[in-house]
């Protein structure tokens, strides 16, 4: 009689290799039909030739497939980076088309270089530099800008101003000159895209292009003023550095930083969300290097900036991908399409391409994403300000303002930090904020202080001034305990402030003990020039142990000193 099967035999079975390969083949075939049309469409947002989006797509899939960490991420051109690229190059080229292309190449390469440097410097932990409310507000405003400008292109009107407060009225004022045939074509294509989106693993964008090409030739849409995408000259240029002035490179460096921030925020958001969903680990530094290699390669061959966009990554996961093999399959399928069907794609009506763009960015136009901020009554003004900044100032200035808002939020939070006075809960070893825990009681003769945020140049003086006031208000003290558990490191401003604080406590005739010091903080203070920070005052002891040392009788001072130094 055979043994009974294990009760856990069927739980979380390891997929067979053939099943994994099969799933990735299906996923790659599915997303190929989405990626190629979007690549061509996003190049139109950037006001660049269609081949720039295709080159970027191959560069992103190749490099991230080799070096990336996420098994779902698809690195290709994104709508946000395309819009930022268009705004940045337009502001510098002053209508010179040749210079605009050269600037675009330089900006993509600079962005790739920033990613590589950040990866080598292991800055992957700085993943939330742009606050989520700011990023969502920027994306919402950007989607509105992209959609409105695509509609203006379809109806063939060209407002003078770029900010939406004047762009939209100028566009509506020319309604009598709109090309309504183009509007009808765009509306029909949009309806088909939303219909096909309900069908999983159906390459809706590619099917819409095929239908659009067939309808355009059958109805002869060009006679009604409906434009075509035009020829796509997919010829790899020799890897060369763009010839630009020093001033142009410096300006591109500023813009490349902004481009890198928005691309990484978008990419890491996609990578992290699907990693959490499937229990995968993330490797931010590795992904920085992969994104750097992808953008550098794309720039060398005159492509667009690339990142792990949410729509493409989501489509890959929904199609059943299990590894980065799906991206390689998609690249091979697209290569076959490019080699055989590229002339047909050139016959795509421009309203169809605009519909693909609008459909791709429509997922960010969900106001419900802002609902938690209003429910929590947190960051509501920040979200609204980010949306308004893009609509009023344009894409590029709106992005820069959004980044400034993020930095301001961080600085405001840290600079408004306070210090807590801790008390003991009963006879336990727990010391908590007495303001929020009324049951906690102070220890006789000791005041225990804890900054609620890391000490740094913007808040050190403020927090330590609060500490001085708390000490001055207390009576019958013999010891001050300062817990720095929230400070992983200290800058020079914080060290100077702590030196002055030591001097103040010593002048008051009190003993000072520092508790919960992190290793970098302990090392830098221990190695400071004596007697700025006496070694006897520094320790990684808990607050309870520091209190015990403070209450040690005077005759045991030597033993207390040994304890506090960990000897």
Order of alpha helices (4+ residues) and beta strands (2+ residues): alpha-alpha-beta-alpha-alpha-alpha-alpha-alpha-alpha-alpha-alpha-beta-alpha-alpha-alpha-alpha-alpha-alpha-beta-beta-beta-alpha-beta-alpha-beta-alpha-alpha-alpha
